[in-house]
């Protein structure tokens, strides 16, 4: 035994405790680093889906009503479902919304023999990937004098429609956007 009362056993025990503490601190630092890296990957792949509507074509400056989905995020978005809400009712397709808002005007068009040549469905949205910073127009109605009443009605009623979009990131994390910029994480998107 040494004069200070510090034996080789106590020294070994102290060194062992120090090694355990250093290992625990190293493990904790590694955990924090992995957690930070995971958050960084999520942030780098986060989509932010928004919806928009307009009544003038951005390129041609012609009168045209359109509805589009935009991914304003930094990662791609896989669109799983879109629901449309109009006057307290939910519709699963954009066509159902059009029928609900403008059936009288559509019937008048059919009566006078105007067909749907002025309606262009430019892209299906469900189950498609929208790259970051991209837009997809999924409905476009060009203005024509013979369909002015229908065009004006849809132009007014488009502001009374709300959309709810459910989409997932490439990391299979899903979100619902009901208002532009308001995103709610969900476990999974409903299947339409």
C-alpha positions as MATLAB code, in Angstrom:
seq = 'XXXXXXXXXXXXXXXXXXXXXXXXXXXXXXXXXXXXXXXXXXXXXXXXXXXXXXXXXXXXXXXXXXXXXXXXXXXXXXXXXXXXXXXXXXXXXXXXXXXXXXXXXXXXXXXXXXXXXXXXXXXXXXXXXXXXXXXXXXXXXXXXXXXXXXXXXXXXXXXXXXXXXXXXXXXXXXXXXXXXXXXXXXXXXXXX';
ca = [
       0.000    0.000    0.000;
       1.284    3.459   -0.873;
       1.494    6.297    1.586;
      -1.274    8.240   -0.186;
      -3.632    5.279    0.123;
      -3.846    4.870   -3.613;
      -3.350    1.245   -4.532;
      -2.912   -0.237   -7.970;
      -6.437   -1.634   -7.658;
      -7.853    1.832   -7.043;
      -5.806    3.176   -9.950;
      -7.142    0.448  -12.270;
     -10.693    1.108  -11.088;
     -10.296    4.852  -11.655;
      -8.879    4.278  -15.141;
     -11.729    1.866  -15.953;
     -14.351    4.398  -14.778;
     -12.702    7.114  -16.864;
     -12.715    4.834  -19.911;
     -16.430    4.095  -19.379;
     -17.233    7.808  -19.052;
     -15.225    8.646  -22.172;
     -16.964    5.829  -24.088;
     -20.402    7.041  -22.940;
     -19.573   10.617  -23.948;
     -18.311    9.392  -27.322;
     -21.472    7.330  -27.835;
     -23.656   10.336  -26.959;
     -21.694   12.599  -29.337;
     -22.100   10.031  -32.124;
     -25.841    9.820  -31.417;
     -26.178   13.620  -31.590;
     -24.200   13.721  -34.840;
     -26.337   10.964  -36.418;
     -29.512   12.708  -35.291;
     -28.312   16.007  -36.778;
     -27.386   14.255  -40.044;
     -30.847   12.661  -40.225;
     -32.514   16.051  -39.705;
     -30.283   17.546  -42.382;
     -31.258   14.830  -44.890;
     -34.942   15.397  -44.090;
     -34.533   19.148  -44.531;
     -32.728   18.654  -47.866;
     -35.531   16.443  -49.226;
     -38.554   18.257  -47.778;
     -41.259   19.027  -50.337;
     -43.767   21.847  -49.809;
     -46.854   21.456  -51.960;
     -49.088   24.428  -52.634;
     -52.069   24.958  -54.916;
     -52.829   27.939  -57.100;
     -55.383   29.162  -59.578;
     -55.328   31.981  -62.079;
     -57.199   33.459  -65.018;
     -54.419   34.647  -67.334;
     -51.820   32.449  -69.018;
     -48.409   33.588  -67.793;
     -46.729   33.104  -71.180;
     -49.352   34.144  -73.721;
     -51.234   36.640  -71.509;
     -54.515   35.198  -72.851;
     -57.594   34.695  -70.683;
     -57.492   31.148  -69.369;
     -58.601   29.698  -66.063;
     -56.142   27.224  -64.631;
     -55.579   25.167  -61.517;
     -52.108   23.982  -60.607;
     -50.063   22.247  -57.951;
     -46.644   23.649  -57.106;
     -43.839   22.077  -55.129;
     -42.136   25.051  -53.482;
     -39.921   22.784  -51.369;
     -36.373   21.560  -51.846;
     -37.173   17.881  -52.472;
     -39.503   16.017  -54.836;
     -43.121   15.382  -53.805;
     -45.137   12.274  -54.632;
     -48.768   13.391  -54.804;
     -50.962   10.704  -53.259;
     -54.397   12.355  -53.160;
     -56.233   15.619  -53.722;
     -59.636   16.461  -52.294;
     -61.715   19.453  -53.335;
     -64.103   21.250  -50.989;
     -66.895   23.426  -52.318;
     -69.904   24.751  -50.390;
     -69.398   22.307  -47.540;
     -69.056   19.206  -49.723;
     -65.974   17.158  -50.510;
     -65.203   16.026  -54.059;
     -62.572   13.494  -55.068;
     -62.048   14.788  -58.609;
     -61.727   18.223  -60.103;
     -64.432   17.300  -62.623;
     -66.872   16.718  -59.783;
     -66.122   20.205  -58.462;
     -66.712   21.677  -61.947;
     -70.065   19.897  -62.184;
     -71.061   21.113  -58.716;
     -70.173   24.723  -59.353;
     -71.134   25.153  -62.960;
     -73.677   22.489  -63.998;
     -76.190   25.044  -65.297;
     -73.564   26.689  -67.495;
     -72.257   23.320  -68.726;
     -75.797   22.257  -69.647;
     -76.212   25.485  -71.615;
     -72.973   24.775  -73.514;
     -74.173   21.287  -74.437;
     -77.532   22.707  -75.484;
     -75.941   25.153  -77.922;
     -73.489   22.505  -79.159;
     -70.211   23.761  -77.697;
     -67.895   20.852  -76.953;
     -64.976   20.610  -74.561;
     -62.293   21.516  -77.117;
     -61.374   24.530  -75.020;
     -60.698   22.467  -71.908;
     -57.242   21.009  -71.634;
     -56.344   18.565  -68.912;
     -52.609   19.053  -69.124;
     -51.438   16.519  -66.600;
     -52.619   13.922  -64.160;
     -51.371   14.760  -60.696;
     -52.192   11.745  -58.505;
     -49.274    9.304  -58.121;
     -46.911   11.602  -59.978;
     -43.693   13.071  -58.667;
     -43.395   16.836  -58.839;
     -39.758   17.938  -58.711;
     -38.707   20.696  -56.340;
     -39.527   24.205  -57.543;
     -41.872   22.877  -60.256;
     -45.519   23.434  -61.148;
     -48.066   21.167  -62.808;
     -51.246   22.567  -64.353;
     -53.919   19.930  -64.081;
     -56.820   21.937  -65.510;
     -56.936   24.747  -68.013;
     -59.961   26.386  -69.651;
     -59.291   28.792  -72.487;
     -61.670   31.712  -72.943;
     -64.019   31.700  -75.919;
     -66.960   33.996  -76.584;
     -69.376   31.081  -77.033;
     -68.597   29.865  -73.523;
     -68.289   33.231  -71.789;
     -71.050   32.519  -69.224;
     -69.370   29.250  -68.170;
     -65.923   30.837  -68.098;
     -67.110   33.750  -65.926;
     -68.949   31.426  -63.519;
     -65.889   29.210  -63.072;
     -63.706   32.285  -62.724;
     -65.868   33.455  -59.800;
     -66.361   30.067  -58.147;
     -62.699   29.008  -58.198;
     -62.167   31.232  -55.155;
     -64.801   29.250  -53.233;
     -62.996   25.955  -53.730;
     -60.425   24.716  -51.234;
     -58.046   21.847  -51.831;
     -56.402   19.349  -49.529;
     -53.321   17.673  -50.952;
     -51.664   14.660  -49.361;
     -48.126   13.989  -50.534;
     -44.974   12.165  -49.473;
     -41.257   12.857  -49.643;
     -38.776   10.365  -51.044;
     -38.086    9.357  -47.436;
     -41.738    8.219  -47.274;
     -42.692   10.933  -44.815;
     -46.175   12.186  -45.649;
     -47.828   15.578  -45.269;
     -51.162   17.270  -45.857;
     -51.450   20.827  -47.127;
     -54.858   22.420  -46.733;
     -53.783   26.022  -47.053;
     -50.696   27.287  -48.801;
     -47.816   27.128  -46.403;
     -49.722   25.205  -43.698;
     -48.320   21.690  -43.628;
     -49.315   18.919  -41.264;
     -47.296   15.684  -40.987;
     -49.402   12.504  -41.229;
     -48.578    8.817  -40.840;
     -49.818    7.978  -44.351;
     -51.934    9.448  -47.117;
     -55.457    8.166  -47.706;
     -55.882    5.969  -50.754;
     -58.346    7.239  -53.346;
];
